[in-house]
Amino acid sequence: MRAFKGYVVFFVCVAILALSAPCLGNSHENAVGIRFDRWHVHVVNNLSAGKTLCAHCKSKDDDLGERNLAPGTEFNWSFKEHFFGSTLYWCYMSTGQKHAALDVFWVESDHSWLQYRCNWKDCIWIAKDDGIYIKIIPENRDEFSHKWEV
C-alpha cells in the first residue's frame, strides 16, 4: 500500500508539472502536448469589384452563423483547443455563383502545416477572385489553398 501511495504522489507531481509547463517558457505546448494558448481564425474578403463574401463557419459544438462580408472586411473568432485535441472548425464560403467548403482549423499531432502558416496562433483565410488562400504569416505571403467551385 505504501508503494501505491508513492506512485500516486509521483503521478500527481508529474501531471502538475506537465500542465504547468507553458508557464515555464515560451513553448507552444506543454510536456504532454496540450496547448493552452488561444487560437484566432480570420476569414477575409479580398474579392474585387465590390463583391460580397458570404461565410458560414462552425464546429461540432458552435455554429458561428452566416456573415456577409463587404470587400476589405473580415470575420474572426478565437478559442482554445479542446482538451482531447479534437477541435475542428470549417467554413462554407460563397460569392455569386462560386462557392467553397474547407476546414479552417484542425489539431495537428504529427505535422505542423497549419501551425506554421498560422504562426501558432492566427489562421488567416483570404477569399480572392480565383479561390481561397491561407496567409503564411512567418513568410508574409498568401498561399493558394482552395479553388472556387461553380
Residue, then its C-alpha position, 0 to 999 in steps of 0.5 A: m500500500r505504501a508503494f501505491k501511495g508513492y506512485v500516486v504522489f509521483f503521478v500527481c507531481v508529474a501531471i502538475l508539472a506537465l500542465s504547468a509547463p507553458c508557464l515555464g517558457n515560451s513553448h507552444e505546448n506543454a510536456v504532454g502536448i496540450r496547448f493552452d494558448r488561444w487560437h484566432v481564425h480570420v476569414v477575409n474578403n479580398l474579392s474585387a469589384g465590390k463583391t460580397l463574401c458570404a461565410h458560414c463557419k462552425s464546429k461540432d459544438d458552435d455554429l458561428g452563423e452566416r456573415n456577409l462580408a463587404p470587400g476589405t472586411e473580415f470575420n474572426w473568432s478565437f478559442k482554445e483547443h479542446f482538451f482531447g485535441s479534437t477541435l475542428y472548425w470549417c467554413y462554407m464560403s460563397t460569392g455569386q455563383k462560386h462557392a467553397a467548403l474547407d476546414v479552417f482549423w484542425v489539431e495537428s499531432d504529427h505535422s505542423w502545416l497549419q501551425y506554421r502558416c498560422n504562426w501558432k496562433d492566427c489562421i488567416w483565410i483570404a477569399k480572392d477572385d480565383g479561390i481561397y488562400i491561407k496567409i503564411i504569416p512567418e513568410n508574409r505571403d498568401e498561399f493558394s489553398h482552395k479553388w472556387e467551385v461553380 
